[in-house]
Amino acid sequence: FWSNQYDLKLQTVGLSTGHDSSVVRGDPDSRSFSVIYYRDDKVVALDCVNATKDYVQGRKAVIEGLSLDKEEIANSDIPIKEVGTS
């Protein structure tokens, strides 16, 4: 799913329903951030706001149900494709 809302580009992959934890990546005040949702330590969904790289790289994690390290994924200086598994 994606939508342009004025100056915001919203992109979503996966379903966050039933998630048991989440991680915010980036700074919501900067209007560029992502929320990564986990269930049983596996990535099940992403909501990305003005964070196209997170969406593109995070899609694979959702599709494959990867267990990405939560501390690393919170650091927006590390590309999602380089985040280690936990």
Secondary structure, DSSP 4 states (H G I P E B T S, - for coil): -EEEETTEEEEEEE--TT-SEEEEEEEGGGTEEEEEEEETTEEEEEEEES-HHHHHHHHHHHHHT--B-HHHHT-TTS-GGGPPB-
